[in-house]
């Protein structure tokens, strides 16, 4: 599975000193953090988990096993 899709960053900030990773509420998606993207200072880059079966990934099969989801998220986070 492509872990690059697991973390959404709508406003990349390569010079940010802080990268904040967030998880949406159960059943939610990255859009739950839309106001956060607008509110973040230039020093903070926001990345939000976007699971399969949600929002832009709605055509993908949802992951229903917690351990599998955590494994994929861990792989995505490891790159950062």
Backbone as a ProteinNet text record, in pm:
[ID]
protein_1_A
[PRIMARY]
XXXXXXXXXXXXXXXXXXXXXXXXXXXXXXXXXXXXXXXXXXXXXXXXXXXXXXXXXXXXXXXXXXXXXXXXXXXXXXXX
[TERTIARY]
84.9	0	89.2	52.1	128.2	104.7	205.1	187.4	192.9	233.3	236.4	96.5	-5.1	-143.5	-197.3	-129	-180.6	-170	-84.5	-69.3	-91.5	-189.3	-224	-153.8	-92.6	-31.7	-78.1	-176	-233.5	-146.9	-63.3	23.5	165	241.6	379.8	459.7	535.7	618.5	758.7	841.7	973.1	1063	1039	1123.5	1064.7	952.9	888.5	978.6	981.5	1061.4	987.6	854	770.1	679.4	669	574.3	474.4	347.4	242	160.1	155	79	-50.2	-162.9	-293.6	-372.3	-457.6	-549	-691.5	-774.6	-913.6	-992.5	-1106.8	-1195.6	-1244.1	-1295.4	-1344.2	-1447.2	-1423.5	-1514.9	-1488.6	-1398.1	-1368.8	-1254.8	-1225.6	-1118.3	-1036.2	-942.7	-850.3	-920.7	-1038.1	-1108.4	-1150.5	-1151.9	-1184.6	-1082.9	-969.5	-863.1	-847.9	-947.5	-938	-907.6	-973.5	-948.8	-808.1	-756.7	-621.2	-517.7	-535.3	-437.6	-428.7	-540.9	-541.4	-481.6	-492.9	-449.4	-301.8	-238.5	-100.1	-3	86.9	190	288.4	370.7	468.7	568	580.8	676.7	622.3	494.5	432.8	371.5	414.2	355.2	261.1	138	35.8	21.8	24.4	0	-106.1	-206.8	-321.6	-338.3	-365.2	-388.7	-517.4	-510	-627.7	-635.3	-726.6	-738.3	-815.6	-787.4	-861.8	-1011	-1093	-1236.9	-1294.3	-1210	-1252.6	-1218.3	-1307.9	-1287.8	-1222	-1107	-1042.1	-1004.1	-1002.9	-967.2	-1090.7	-1209.6	-1333	-1347.2	-1280.6	-1290	-1202.3	-1113	-1025.5	-1096.8	-1062	-1121.5	-1076.1	-1172.2	-1140.5	-1063	-970.8	-897.6	-978.9	-1021	-1106.3	-1031.7	-908.4	-827.8	-734.8	-746.8	-669.4	-519	-471.5	-326.1	-273.9	-352	-312.4	-304.4	-405.8	-406.6	-288	-260.7	-148.1	-16.4	-4	118.3	142.4	36.9	50.5	80.3	16.5	44.6	188.2	234.6	373.4	471.2	443.2	529.6	530.6	414.2	405.1	479.5	465.7	532.3	683	727.7	870.6	951.2	888.7	956.9	990.3	925	942.5	1024.5
-118.2	0	124.3	223.7	347.7	433.6	445.1	521.9	671.7	717	861.3	921.7	841.9	890.4	903.8	848.7	842.5	974.4	1064.9	1193.7	1307.2	1390.5	1503.6	1628.5	1701.9	1831.2	1930.7	2012.4	2107.4	2230.9	2261.3	2378.4	2339.4	2280.7	2244.7	2368.6	2353.7	2463.1	2407.5	2400.3	2337.9	2401.5	2525.7	2594.4	2589.8	2520.8	2513.3	2441.4	2491	2428.9	2316.6	2312	2211.8	2147.8	2017.9	1945	1879.2	1919	1870.4	1764.5	1643.6	1533	1516	1504.6	1494.2	1376.2	1322.4	1214.8	1266.6	1249.5	1293.4	1202.9	1251.1	1172.2	1050	951	827.9	858.9	808.2	831.1	960.7	1042.5	1171.4	1163.9	1277.8	1285.9	1411.4	1431.5	1544	1679.1	1686.4	1814.3	1866.6	1780.4	1825.2	1928.6	1936.2	2027.3	2147	2171	2282	2415.2	2445.4	2572.4	2576.2	2462.2	2456.7	2498	2452.9	2488	2639.1	2703.9	2850	2918.9	2856.4	2919.6	2895.2	2799.6	2765.9	2876.2	2913.4	3010.3	2945.1	3024.3	2972.7	2875.9	2881.9	2795.7	2655	2630.5	2500.6	2443.6	2323	2251.2	2144.9	2142.6	2049.9	1934.7	1814	1693.6	1612.6	1569.9	1500.5	1363.2	1264.3	1129	1126.3	1061.9	1042.6	894.4	826.2	681.4	642.9	523.5	474.5	466.1	495.2	492.3	624.2	725.6	856.8	964.6	1057.9	1178.2	1147.8	1203.1	1185.6	1040.1	957.8	816.2	726.3	781.2	706	584.9	583.7	468.6	352.1	377.6	272.3	194.7	70.3	-13.1	34.7	55.8	101.4	-6.3	38.5	-52.5	-65.1	-185.9	-206.7	-268.8	-305.3	-365	-259.2	-236.7	-132.7	-152	-272.8	-298.8	-269.4	-303.7	-275.5	-124.9	-52.8	92.8	156.1	113.7	169.2	137.7	19.3	-16.5	73.4	99.2	187.1	331.3	376.9	512.6	523	420.6	420	427.2	352.3	355.7	495.5	559.6	694	794.9	782.4	874.8	856.2	733.5	703.9	787	823.6	903.5	1044.2	1085.2	1222.1	1227.1
0	0	0	-76.4	-86.8	37.8	123.7	247.4	224.6	105	77	82.5	59.2	61.8	203.9	299.7	436.3	510.7	467	534.6	436	463.8	378.2	430.7	339.8	374.3	269.4	304.4	207.9	189.9	287.3	278.8	321.1	228.8	263.8	304.7	410.1	460.7	487.9	383.4	395.4	502.3	535.6	634.6	776	791.1	922.8	1022.3	1143	1248.6	1319.2	1298.9	1364.7	1260.8	1267.9	1183.2	1277.4	1267.9	1356.4	1283	1339.5	1282.2	1361.5	1290.6	1356.2	1301	1386.9	1348.7	1361.3	1258.1	1268.8	1363.3	1406.7	1491.9	1414.8	1486.8	1424.6	1316.7	1197.4	1085.9	1011.8	1061.7	1000.3	900.1	843.2	745.7	765.9	677.1	687.4	684.6	622.1	613.8	751.4	851.4	987.7	1037.2	970.4	1010.8	915.9	830.1	734.6	801.8	911.1	980.4	1039.6	1077.1	1134.1	1030.5	904.6	800.7	785.7	788.4	773.3	895.7	1011.7	1136.1	1170.1	1106	1141.1	1098.2	1187.2	1148.3	1050.9	988.3	892.2	955.8	1085.9	1155.1	1181.2	1147.3	1174.6	1046.9	1012.2	899	954.2	906.1	952.8	854.7	907.6	827.8	898.4	822.3	880.8	817	899.5	849.3	767.3	652	565.6	533.5	596.5	581.4	455.8	402.2	286.7	320.5	221.3	240.1	288.3	306.7	355.2	252.1	234.2	152.4	18.5	-10.6	-141.1	-168.1	-64.1	-80	-68.6	-93.8	-72.9	-164.5	-278.1	-368.7	-324.6	-231.2	-180.6	-69.4	-56.2	47.9	185	272.6	408.4	483.3	566.5	653.4	781.8	813.5	930	1047.8	1026.4	1131.9	1190.9	1320.1	1388.1	1371	1389.5	1379	1238.1	1139.5	1001.2	978	1023.6	1007.2	1077.3	1200.1	1275.7	1205.3	1150.5	1077.5	957.8	881.3	764.4	807.3	911.9	961.9	1011.9	1080.9	1129.6	1012.7	906.5	787.8	726	720.1	664	751.1	881.7	975.1	976	954.4	959.7	858.9	749.1	645	692.8	801.3	849.5	974.9
[MASK]
++++++++++++++++++++++++++++++++++++++++++++++++++++++++++++++++++++++++++++++++

